[in-house]
Amino acid sequence: MTRFGYPVSLDVDGKRAVVVGDARGKADALRAAGAEVSEISLSEFRPKALDGAFVCVASSGDPAEREAIFRACRERGVLVNVMDDPVRCDFAAPAVVRRGDLTIAVSTSGRSPALARRLREELERRFGPEWAEILDVVGSVRDETNAELPDLGARIERWQDALDLDELEELVRDGRSDEARELLRSRLLGLVAR
């Protein structure tokens, strides 16, 4: 069985997150996701610092410290990721590319953070900032057409037929988002053939 084989995205908005040790990048990512982050140095860590926390990310080179943090999290029902120690993790934090509401995550199930980072860098080059707008176009068309396509099976099939990502990308890059929106909407509702 693959470790961390069930990928999820956590809602940490307004929830307490504790970052223990030198994990500045993780603290920043949690803040960007809306978490209320407490950063604690290893020398200051006490288990009670986890009271009321939803999630904890910890970094330590000392196996005893890693085990103590892991156990304290388990005792309090706090999700924990002890960096570079997959056995002491409830989740693996993927390498992430964000473009507005679009999130592309790469995970190696904790086996190779370096590979995940390299793949993330390639995805950042492939999916530029215009993808935030592409998602806005697709999301607004979905909101506008859902009521007109009440049958879920038919809706899924129409989306498969209507969605041309290369075309959308080109239109949005050319500053023609409204045209992309109208073309997609018309295809979904059967007004324009593909």
C-alpha positions as CSV (number, residue, x, y, z in Angstrom):
1,M,0.0,0.0,0.0
2,T,1.3,3.5,-0.9
3,R,1.9,5.7,2.1
4,F,-0.1,9.0,1.9
5,G,-2.1,7.4,-1.0
6,Y,-5.2,9.5,-0.4
7,P,-4.6,13.1,-1.6
8,V,-6.7,15.8,0.0
9,S,-6.6,19.6,0.4
10,L,-7.2,20.8,3.9
11,D,-9.3,23.8,4.9
12,V,-7.1,25.6,7.5
13,D,-8.7,29.0,7.2
14,G,-9.1,30.4,10.6
15,K,-7.7,27.3,12.2
16,R,-4.7,27.2,14.5
17,A,-1.5,25.8,13.1
18,V,1.7,25.3,15.1
19,V,5.1,25.3,13.4
20,V,7.9,23.9,15.5
21,G,11.5,24.4,14.6
22,D,13.0,25.8,11.4
23,A,10.1,25.5,9.0
24,R,9.7,29.1,7.8
25,G,8.4,28.1,4.3
26,K,5.7,25.9,5.9
27,A,4.6,28.7,8.2
28,D,4.3,31.1,5.3
29,A,2.3,28.5,3.3
30,L,-0.1,27.9,6.2
31,R,-0.6,31.7,6.6
32,A,-1.3,32.1,2.9
33,A,-4.0,29.4,3.3
34,G,-5.6,31.5,6.1
35,A,-4.3,29.6,9.2
36,E,-3.5,31.3,12.4
37,V,0.1,30.3,12.8
38,S,2.1,30.0,16.0
39,E,5.9,29.6,15.4
40,I,7.8,27.9,18.3
41,S,11.5,27.2,18.5
42,L,12.5,23.7,19.5
43,S,13.9,24.9,22.8
44,E,10.6,26.5,23.7
45,F,8.3,23.6,22.6
46,R,6.0,22.2,25.3
47,P,3.2,19.8,24.5
48,K,0.6,22.3,25.8
49,A,1.6,24.6,22.9
50,L,-0.5,22.2,20.7
51,D,-3.7,22.8,22.7
52,G,-6.4,23.9,20.4
53,A,-4.3,23.3,17.3
54,F,-5.7,21.7,14.1
55,V,-2.3,21.0,12.5
56,C,1.4,21.0,13.3
57,V,4.4,21.0,11.1
58,A,7.7,20.3,12.8
59,S,11.4,20.2,11.9
60,S,14.2,18.8,14.0
61,G,17.3,16.8,13.4
62,D,17.0,15.1,16.8
63,P,15.0,11.8,16.7
64,A,14.0,12.2,20.3
65,E,12.5,15.7,19.6
66,R,10.7,14.5,16.6
67,E,9.2,11.6,18.5
68,A,8.1,13.9,21.4
69,I,6.4,16.3,19.0
70,F,4.7,13.4,17.2
71,R,3.4,11.8,20.4
72,A,2.2,15.1,21.7
73,C,0.2,15.7,18.5
74,R,-1.2,12.2,18.6
75,E,-2.4,12.6,22.2
76,R,-4.2,15.8,21.3
77,G,-5.7,14.7,18.0
78,V,-3.6,17.3,16.0
79,L,-2.6,16.4,12.4
80,V,1.1,16.3,12.2
81,N,3.9,16.5,9.7
82,V,7.4,16.0,11.0
83,M,9.5,17.0,8.1
84,D,11.8,14.4,6.5
85,D,10.3,11.7,8.9
86,P,7.4,10.0,7.0
87,V,6.8,7.5,9.8
88,R,5.9,10.5,12.1
89,C,3.5,12.1,9.7
90,D,-0.3,12.0,9.2
91,F,0.1,13.7,5.9
92,A,2.7,14.6,3.3
93,A,2.8,18.2,2.2
94,P,3.0,18.3,-1.6
95,A,5.0,20.7,-3.7
96,V,2.4,23.2,-4.9
97,V,1.8,25.5,-7.8
98,R,-0.9,28.1,-7.2
99,R,-2.6,30.2,-9.9
100,G,-5.5,31.9,-8.2
101,D,-7.9,29.2,-7.1
102,L,-6.1,26.6,-9.3
103,T,-3.9,24.4,-7.1
104,I,-1.6,21.8,-8.7
105,A,0.1,19.6,-6.2
106,V,2.9,17.0,-6.6
107,S,3.5,14.4,-4.1
108,T,6.1,11.6,-3.9
109,S,4.5,10.2,-0.8
110,G,7.4,11.6,1.2
111,R,9.9,9.6,-0.8
112,S,11.7,12.4,-2.6
113,P,11.0,16.0,-1.8
114,A,13.7,17.0,-4.3
115,L,11.9,15.3,-7.1
116,A,8.6,16.9,-6.1
117,R,10.3,20.3,-6.1
118,R,11.8,19.8,-9.5
119,L,8.4,18.7,-10.9
120,R,6.8,21.8,-9.3
121,E,9.3,24.0,-11.0
122,E,8.4,22.5,-14.4
123,L,4.7,22.9,-13.7
124,E,5.2,26.6,-12.8
125,R,6.8,27.2,-16.2
126,R,4.0,25.3,-18.0
127,F,1.1,26.8,-16.1
128,G,1.7,30.6,-16.0
129,P,-0.3,33.3,-14.3
130,E,-3.0,33.2,-17.0
131,W,-4.3,30.0,-15.5
132,A,-5.9,32.0,-12.7
133,E,-8.0,33.8,-15.3
134,I,-8.7,30.5,-17.2
135,L,-10.2,29.0,-14.0
136,D,-12.2,32.2,-13.5
137,V,-13.7,31.8,-17.0
138,V,-14.5,28.1,-16.5
139,G,-15.9,28.6,-13.0
140,S,-18.1,31.5,-14.1
141,V,-19.5,29.5,-17.1
142,R,-20.1,26.5,-14.8
143,D,-22.1,28.8,-12.4
144,E,-24.1,30.2,-15.2
145,T,-24.9,26.9,-16.9
146,N,-25.5,24.4,-14.1
147,A,-29.2,25.2,-13.8
148,E,-29.6,24.8,-17.5
149,L,-27.9,21.4,-17.4
150,P,-29.7,19.6,-14.5
151,D,-28.8,16.1,-15.6
152,L,-25.4,15.4,-14.0
153,G,-24.4,12.7,-16.6
154,A,-25.3,14.9,-19.5
155,R,-23.5,17.9,-17.9
156,I,-20.3,15.9,-17.5
157,E,-20.5,14.7,-21.1
158,R,-21.1,18.2,-22.4
159,W,-18.1,19.6,-20.4
160,Q,-15.9,16.9,-21.8
161,D,-16.9,17.9,-25.3
162,A,-16.8,21.7,-24.8
163,L,-13.6,22.2,-22.9
164,D,-10.6,22.9,-25.1
165,L,-7.8,24.0,-22.8
166,D,-5.4,25.0,-25.6
167,E,-8.0,27.2,-27.1
168,L,-9.0,28.7,-23.7
169,E,-5.3,29.3,-22.9
170,E,-4.7,31.1,-26.2
171,L,-7.8,33.3,-25.9
172,V,-7.0,34.3,-22.3
173,R,-3.4,35.0,-23.1
174,D,-4.6,37.3,-26.0
175,G,-6.8,39.2,-23.5
176,R,-10.0,37.7,-24.9
177,S,-11.5,36.2,-21.8
178,D,-15.0,37.4,-22.6
179,E,-14.8,35.6,-25.9
180,A,-13.5,32.5,-24.3
181,R,-16.4,32.6,-21.7
182,E,-19.0,33.1,-24.4
183,L,-17.6,30.3,-26.7
184,L,-17.5,27.8,-23.8
185,R,-21.0,28.7,-22.7
186,S,-22.4,28.4,-26.2
187,R,-20.7,25.0,-26.6
188,L,-22.1,23.7,-23.3
189,L,-25.6,24.8,-24.2
190,G,-25.4,23.3,-27.7
191,L,-25.6,26.7,-29.4
192,V,-22.2,26.3,-31.2
193,A,-20.8,23.0,-32.6
194,R,-17.2,22.1,-31.9
